[in-house]
Amino acid sequence: MEKLHPVASSLTLAQADAIAAHVIAIGRREGLLPLAVAVCDAGGALVALKRDDGCGWLRTEIAQGKARGALGMGMASRTIRDRLANRPAFQGALAAAAGGEFIPVPGGVLILDPSGIAVGAVGVSGDASDKDEYCAIAAVHAADLASDPPEAAANWRDAGL
């Protein structure tokens, strides 16, 4: 008789769902524009995806690109933006290599286990990138996990579209 074996996941559905729900709640609490949130496991597989009421459909694609870009490079999307600011040709090459799933602006945050290993990433899109990133970081922490970056930009509230 055939037997199917469960496959271990680096991030549980409960964790991913909690992060996604926290992002939406934090965005509403802060009065932000409607947000989309994508939570991926360490392999880039989508575990949870939510789009708040009134959020444009393309935001879900952007959120996934922020999360997968962070996982693919092993660093937060803010760090990617900062490191590649003067290298547009390399940014374009990375986007092509990633099949377009590479969005190098804040809002893609790594989810870390207690030893500092990335077990997934969350991507948020819908408002200014620094505000998206704030929601991602706060949601990861609300789910009792650690994030990279550990804190949002100091002036995230002042970010404009």
C-alpha positions in Angstrom: 0.0 0.0 0.0 1.3 3.5 -0.8 2.0 5.8 2.0 2.3 9.6 1.7 4.7 11.3 4.0 4.2 14.7 5.5 6.6 17.3 4.4 8.2 19.5 7.0 7.5 23.2 6.7 9.8 25.9 7.9 6.8 28.1 8.7 3.5 26.8 9.9 0.2 27.8 8.4 -0.8 29.1 11.9 2.3 31.4 12.1 1.8 32.6 8.5 -1.9 33.3 9.0 -1.2 35.1 12.3 1.4 37.4 10.6 -1.0 38.1 7.7 -3.9 38.9 10.0 -1.6 41.2 12.1 -0.5 43.1 9.1 -4.0 43.9 8.1 -5.0 44.9 11.6 -1.9 47.1 12.1 -2.5 48.8 8.8 -6.1 49.6 9.8 -5.0 50.7 13.3 -2.5 53.1 11.8 -4.9 54.5 9.2 -2.8 53.3 6.3 -4.1 52.6 2.8 -5.5 49.1 2.2 -2.7 46.5 2.3 -1.8 43.2 0.7 0.4 40.8 2.5 2.2 37.6 1.4 3.9 35.2 3.7 6.3 32.6 2.2 8.2 29.8 3.8 12.0 29.5 3.5 11.7 28.0 0.0 9.6 30.8 -1.3 6.3 28.9 -1.3 3.3 31.0 -0.5 1.8 30.0 2.8 -0.7 32.9 3.4 -2.0 35.7 1.2 -4.5 38.4 2.2 -5.7 41.6 0.5 -7.6 44.1 2.5 -10.9 45.5 1.3 -10.2 48.3 -1.3 -6.7 47.1 -2.1 -5.7 46.9 -5.8 -5.1 43.4 -7.2 -1.5 44.2 -8.3 -0.5 44.8 -4.6 -0.6 41.0 -4.0 1.9 40.5 -6.7 4.1 43.3 -5.3 3.9 41.8 -1.8 5.0 38.4 -3.1 7.9 40.0 -5.0 9.1 41.8 -1.8 8.9 38.6 0.2 10.5 36.4 -2.4 13.2 38.9 -3.2 14.2 39.1 0.4 14.4 35.3 0.6 16.2 35.0 -2.7 18.9 37.4 -1.6 18.9 36.5 2.1 18.3 40.0 3.3 15.5 42.4 3.8 14.2 44.3 0.8 15.3 47.6 2.4 18.9 46.4 2.6 18.6 45.2 -1.0 17.5 48.7 -2.1 20.3 50.4 -0.2 23.0 48.0 -1.6 21.8 48.2 -5.2 20.9 51.9 -5.3 23.7 52.7 -7.7 23.5 49.4 -9.7 20.3 49.5 -11.8 21.7 47.1 -14.4 22.2 44.5 -11.6 18.7 45.2 -10.2 17.3 44.5 -13.7 19.3 41.3 -14.0 18.0 40.1 -10.6 14.4 40.9 -11.5 14.9 38.9 -14.8 16.5 36.0 -13.0 13.6 35.9 -10.5 11.0 36.0 -13.2 9.9 39.4 -12.0 9.5 38.3 -8.4 12.1 40.7 -7.1 10.9 44.1 -5.7 13.8 45.9 -4.1 12.0 48.4 -1.9 11.1 48.3 1.8 8.3 45.9 2.8 10.0 42.5 2.4 11.1 41.3 5.8 12.8 38.0 6.8 11.2 35.9 9.5 13.8 34.5 11.8 13.9 31.5 14.1 15.5 31.8 17.6 18.9 31.0 16.1 18.7 33.7 13.5 17.9 31.4 10.5 15.4 32.7 8.0 12.4 30.4 8.1 10.3 32.6 5.7 9.5 36.1 4.7 6.6 38.5 4.7 6.0 41.1 2.0 3.6 44.0 2.3 2.3 46.4 -0.3 -0.3 49.1 -0.4 1.0 52.3 1.2 4.5 54.0 1.2 7.2 51.3 1.3 8.5 52.4 4.8 4.9 52.1 6.2 4.5 48.7 4.5 7.8 47.6 6.2 6.6 48.8 9.6 3.5 46.7 9.3 5.6 43.6 8.3 8.0 44.0 11.2 5.3 44.7 13.8 3.3 41.7 12.6 6.2 39.3 12.8 6.9 40.5 16.3 3.2 40.2 17.3 3.4 36.6 16.2 6.3 36.1 18.7 8.9 35.7 16.0 12.0 37.8 15.1 12.6 39.8 12.0 15.3 41.3 9.8 15.4 44.2 9.9 14.6 44.1 13.6 13.1 47.6 13.6 11.3 49.9 11.1 12.9 53.0 9.7 12.8 55.7 12.4 10.8 58.1 10.2 8.4 55.5 8.8 5.3 57.6 9.7 6.6 60.5 7.5 7.0 58.3 4.4 4.9 59.5 1.5 3.8 57.9 -1.8 
